[in-house]
Amino acid sequence: MKKTLIQDFEQAQLTRLAEGKKEIPEFSAGDTVSVKYKITEGATTRLQAFQGVVIAKAKDPSNYNATFTVRKISSGVGVERKFVLHSPLVDSVEVMKQGVVRRAKLYYLRNLTGKAARIKEKIDLIGGAKRAAAKEAAKAASDVKAEVKAEPAKESKVEEVKGENKE
């Protein structure tokens, strides 16, 4: 009885999430993200950005309870904040940089400061759509170069004109 109630509730939450699905990019531990979070102060609501390194993700992103933890250094003090991925208060998540790490949980960053706390950045950050657009632009540029080479040389016309002057 109890298990079926929980399963029914989870199923209802998943269908609700599927209806109002917002675009959440794929990110993992080590990525630098900027989370826009809705804050209500009195009668006004504003968005506040929290930018830092993702040190942990809990549960599968398809789960309505999925959370992730972001850590940043503010005025020399480490600040961590845990966000619920599908919360209505999380307006957007933007991946700023992708990091190269070999762990799923980066709790060891809590003990590191300064340059030691840096994470290698993945150089190939261009996404699929951007990569395709870059290839199209490069192909168009090479086609233009090929057309320029394929045009008849203007020097031959100049030689003909010079040849006529000699006679």
N, C-alpha and C positions, 0 to 999 in steps of 0.2 A: 504494500500500500504506500509506504513512505517513499520507496524508491521510484515508484511510478509517478508520484506527484512531482518529485524533483526532475525526473526525465521529461515530464510534460511541460514543466516550467522552462527548462532549458530549450526544449524544442520551440516553444512560443517565442522565447527571446531570440533564437536564431532566425526565425521567420521574420520577426520585427526588424532585425538587423539587415536582412536581405532586402527588405522593402526600401528602407532609407539609407542604402549603402553609400557611404562617402569614400572617396578615393584615398586609400592608405597605401603609401609606397612600401616596397619590401625593404627591410633593413635588418641588421643583425648587430650583435655585440661588437663594439669597436667603431661603429659608424658614428659620425658627428651629426646630430639632428637638431632641428629647431622645432619646438612644439609650441603651437599657438593655443593658449589655454584661456577660456572665458572666465573672467573674474567679475563678480557682481559687488559693487560698492554702493550701498544705499539703493538709489533708483537707477543708477547707471550701470551698464555692462560694457566691459572693454576686453580687448584681447591682450594678453601678456605673453611675450616670447620667452621660452626657457631653452637656451641653447647649450648643449653639452654632449658628452660621450655616452652612448648606450652601454651600460655595464652589465645588464641582465635583461633577459626576456623570459617570461613565464607563460607557459601554455601555448598551444597552437593559435595563430592569429585568427583562425576560423571560430575559435571558442569565444563566447561573449564575455568571459571573465579574463581574457588575455591581458597581461600587464607588461610594462617595461619600465626599467629604472634608468634615469638619466643623471649623470654626475657632471657638475661644473665647478670651477674654482671662482669664487666671488670674493674679491678683496682679500685674497690669501687664505680664505676659508673654504673647504670643500663642502659643497651643497649637493645633496642627492634628493631626487624627487621621483616618486613612483606614480605612473599614469596608467589608467585603465584605457586600453586601446580603443574600445568602442564606446567610450563615454560621450554623452552629448556635450560635455564641457570641453572636450578636446576638439578644437575647431579644425586644425590641420597639423600634419607632421611632414616636415620637409627634410630630405636627406641632403646635408651640406657636403660631406666628405665620406668616402667609404674607407674604413680602416682594415688593415691586414692583421688579424690576430689568430691565435691557435687555441683559444679557449671559448667556451660558451658563456662563462661568468667571469667578469673582469674585476673581482673584488680585491685583487692584489693592488689595484690602482689607488686604493684608499691609503696605502702605506707609502706611496711614492709622491714626490713633489718635483716641480721644475721640469727640466729636460728629461728626467727619468720617466716621467708620467706620459710622455708623448707616445703616440701610436703611429706606426708607418701608414702612409696613405696609399691606397690603391691607385696606381697611375692611370689605368684604363678605366676611367669613370664615365666615359661617354656611353649613354644608354643605347638601346637598340634603335629607337626612332632617330635619335641624334646621329648615331653611327651611319644609318641608312642615308640620311640627308647629307652627311659629309661625303659619303661615297658617291652620291648622285652629283654633288658639286664638283668633286674631283674628276668624275667621268666627263661632265660637261666641259670642264676646262681642258681636258686632254683632247676632246673632240674638236674644240675650237683650234687648238694647236695643230691638229691633224689637217683641218681645213686650210689653215694658213700655209702649211707645207705643200698641200695638194694644188694650190693655185699656181697657174703658170708664172714663171719667173718674169719680172718686168725688165730684167737686164737684156733679154733677147730683143725686146722692142727697142731698147736704147741702141743696141748694136745695129739694128736695121736702119735706124735714123742716121747713125754715124756712117754707115755704108753708103747711103744715098748722098750724103754730103761729099764724099770722096770722088764721086763720078762727076 
